[in-house]
Amino acid sequence: MASSTAWDLLVRRDNLTAFECVPADPAPLEPGTARLAVERIALTANNVTYAHLGERAGYWTAFPAPEGFGRIPAWGFGVVEETAHPEVSVGERFYGYFPLSTHLTVHPAPSATGFTDTAPHRRRLHDFYSDYRRVGPYEPSDDLRTALRPAYRSSLLLAGSVTAATDRRPLSVVVSSASSKTALGLAERLGAESDVVTYGLTSPANRAFVDATGCYDEVRPYTAVAELDPAGPAVFADLTRNQDVVSAVHHRLAGRLIRSILVGGTHASRPLDPAGLPGPAPERFFAPSAEEEARRAVGAGGAEARRREYQAAEERFTERAADWFRVTTRTGPDAMADAFRQLIQGPGDPAAVRVVRPAAAS
Ligand SMILES: NC(=O)c1ccc[n+]([C@@H]2O[C@H](COP(=O)([O-])OP(=O)(O)OC[C@H]3O[C@@H](n4cnc5c(N)ncnc54)[C@H](OP(=O)(O)O)[C@@H]3O)[C@@H](O)[C@H]2O)c1
């Protein structure tokens, strides 16, 4: 396919290995709509989770596709290429939720920070996914930022939830899939808290990578859960949704575990069965709900200070993380197909960050 052609990566909803970049023919804009060229997106385990939860949680509804197929969502940057909206201008750049496509047509409702896409098909998904933030021109750190921003936003919310829920100290926090960006962000954030001790659990092959980041007080492979001996009460943040990992941690920490939080599904092979797990019942973490809660907690008066604090924390994390990750940025449909193939084949090198620029001109 010519790299100048508009295209969508379509995947069979019931078989993620069946996918293809197919030419797209965007319809003329209706009044009140605008079209963004997708400038760059990053693929992480999170995108696979979106696909796995596509039917149940509505992720397939974000971007319409032919019957039986889906367009997988990803976070990234886009630039307005065409507009039929009086308050949205060509050339404006936004951060938000995009399909693995060259273009996204939106129905913008302008806000103080950008716009909300009010397209009717997006109503099933939480507002969190329809919020597009206006950003400045491209800068080189945006490539890594494309991968880290969505993860780190969840890390900050998760860290807030972990520390706010108890005053007991020292507090131990055990984090699985410790090499994932979301987990690293969580550990980095918790590292700033006094009397919070973090324990990372990871695949044996990823242990050296996780150790080298210095984010955790202690790092162990999944095979050594039995050696965990955290001080004080413990919280478990699970990003694997793997029965064996969750069960091993619950048994090992029995009596000391005060919360078990299900965050992700990087090693999910079958639905998690919480029956028979000792300790607290696992609770689900959902970043959009945590965001709502955090906004309510600070109120309208604290919103700007919170936004600045999050932004500054993200900048610090992105600078620090630049030493851990190797970013490759490729352009066009073949690059997208390769990156998606590598993602679903997994597990890949945790240091590799794959950014794709769908359209050659962006
Ligand atoms: N609930 C929420 O609101 C929320 C918010 C953000 C993220 N999440 C979830 O958190 C998880 C991590 O997301 P992320 O963007 O941080 O991912 P990421 O950086 O791409 O995570 C990569 C890590 O996941 C593990 N992994 C990935 N693919 C695998 C495979 N095929 N087989 C075995 N292990 C694999 C490996 O870690 P190890 O070897 O260390 O296990 C790998 O280093 C995702 O499931 C995502 O959906 C949830």
The ligand as an SDF file (V2000), in Angstrom:
LIG
                    3D

 48 52  0  0  0  0  0  0  0  0999 V2000
   -6.7290   -1.0420   35.1050 N   0  0  0  0  0  0  0  0  0  0  0  0
   -6.2870    0.0330   34.4960 C   0  0  0  0  0  0  0  0  0  0  0  0
   -6.9260    1.0900   34.5080 O   0  0  0  0  0  0  0  0  0  0  0  0
   -4.9730   -0.0270   33.7810 C   0  0  0  0  0  0  0  0  0  0  0  0
   -4.2720    1.1540   33.4940 C   0  0  0  0  0  0  0  0  0  0  0  0
   -3.0290    1.0550   32.8270 C   0  0  0  0  0  0  0  0  0  0  0  0
   -2.5380   -0.1830   32.4820 C   0  0  0  0  0  0  0  0  0  0  0  0
   -3.2670   -1.2890   32.7740 N   0  0  0  0  0  0  0  0  0  0  0  0
   -2.7620   -2.6200   32.3900 C   0  0  0  0  0  0  0  0  0  0  0  0
   -1.4410   -2.8160   32.8660 O   0  0  0  0  0  0  0  0  0  0  0  0
   -0.7860   -3.7610   32.0100 C   0  0  0  0  0  0  0  0  0  0  0  0
    0.5830   -3.2050   31.6120 C   0  0  0  0  0  0  0  0  0  0  0  0
    0.4050   -2.1810   30.6320 O   0  0  0  0  0  0  0  0  0  0  0  0
    1.6900   -1.3860   30.0690 P   0  0  0  0  0  0  0  0  0  0  0  0
    1.1860   -0.4530   29.0460 O   0  0  0  0  0  0  0  0  0  0  0  0
    2.4530   -0.8670   31.2150 O   0  0  0  0  0  0  0  0  0  0  0  0
    2.4480   -2.5730   29.3530 O   0  0  0  0  0  0  0  0  0  0  0  0
    3.9550   -2.8080   28.8730 P   0  0  0  0  0  0  0  0  0  0  0  0
    4.8640   -1.7620   29.3440 O   0  0  0  0  0  0  0  0  0  0  0  0
    3.9190   -3.0900   27.4060 O   0  0  0  0  0  0  0  0  0  0  0  0
    4.2510   -4.1850   29.6370 O   0  0  0  0  0  0  0  0  0  0  0  0
    5.2480   -5.0350   29.1580 C   0  0  0  0  0  0  0  0  0  0  0  0
    5.4520   -6.1730   30.1630 C   0  0  0  0  0  0  0  0  0  0  0  0
    4.2850   -7.0040   30.2680 O   0  0  0  0  0  0  0  0  0  0  0  0
    4.7010   -8.3700   30.3660 C   0  0  0  0  0  0  0  0  0  0  0  0
    4.2760   -9.0070   29.1100 N   0  0  0  0  0  0  0  0  0  0  0  0
    3.8720   -8.3430   28.0270 C   0  0  0  0  0  0  0  0  0  0  0  0
    3.5080   -9.1870   27.0440 N   0  0  0  0  0  0  0  0  0  0  0  0
    3.6470  -10.3940   27.5170 C   0  0  0  0  0  0  0  0  0  0  0  0
    3.4250  -11.6740   26.9780 C   0  0  0  0  0  0  0  0  0  0  0  0
    2.9460  -11.8640   25.7460 N   0  0  0  0  0  0  0  0  0  0  0  0
    3.7100  -12.7240   27.7430 N   0  0  0  0  0  0  0  0  0  0  0  0
    4.1720  -12.5430   28.9830 C   0  0  0  0  0  0  0  0  0  0  0  0
    4.3840  -11.3150   29.5460 N   0  0  0  0  0  0  0  0  0  0  0  0
    4.1330  -10.2590   28.8260 C   0  0  0  0  0  0  0  0  0  0  0  0
    6.1960   -8.3380   30.5620 C   0  0  0  0  0  0  0  0  0  0  0  0
    6.4090   -8.0460   31.9490 O   0  0  0  0  0  0  0  0  0  0  0  0
    6.9140   -9.0670   33.1130 P   0  0  0  0  0  0  0  0  0  0  0  0
    7.8930   -9.9950   32.4980 O   0  0  0  0  0  0  0  0  0  0  0  0
    7.5190   -8.1380   34.1260 O   0  0  0  0  0  0  0  0  0  0  0  0
    5.6640   -9.7390   33.6100 O   0  0  0  0  0  0  0  0  0  0  0  0
    6.5460   -7.1060   29.7340 C   0  0  0  0  0  0  0  0  0  0  0  0
    7.8000   -6.5630   30.0150 O   0  0  0  0  0  0  0  0  0  0  0  0
   -1.7240   -4.0090   30.8300 C   0  0  0  0  0  0  0  0  0  0  0  0
   -2.4480   -5.2090   31.0270 O   0  0  0  0  0  0  0  0  0  0  0  0
   -2.6570   -2.8160   30.8870 C   0  0  0  0  0  0  0  0  0  0  0  0
   -3.9190   -3.0450   30.3010 O   0  0  0  0  0  0  0  0  0  0  0  0
   -4.4540   -1.2340   33.4040 C   0  0  0  0  0  0  0  0  0  0  0  0
  1  2  1  0
  2  3  2  0
  2  4  1  0
  4  5  1  0
  4 48  2  0
  5  6  2  0
  6  7  1  0
  7  8  2  0
  8  9  1  0
  8 48  1  0
  9 10  1  0
  9 46  1  0
 10 11  1  0
 11 12  1  0
 11 44  1  0
 12 13  1  0
 13 14  1  0
 14 15  2  0
 14 16  1  0
 14 17  1  0
 17 18  1  0
 18 19  2  0
 18 20  1  0
 18 21  1  0
 21 22  1  0
 22 23  1  0
 23 24  1  0
 23 42  1  0
 24 25  1  0
 25 26  1  0
 25 36  1  0
 26 27  1  0
 26 35  1  0
 27 28  2  0
 28 29  1  0
 29 30  1  0
 29 35  2  0
 30 31  1  0
 30 32  2  0
 32 33  1  0
 33 34  2  0
 34 35  1  0
 36 37  1  0
 36 42  1  0
 37 38  1  0
 38 39  2  0
 38 40  1  0
 38 41  1  0
 42 43  1  0
 44 45  1  0
 44 46  1  0
 46 47  1  0
M  CHG  2   8   1  16  -1
M  END
$$$$
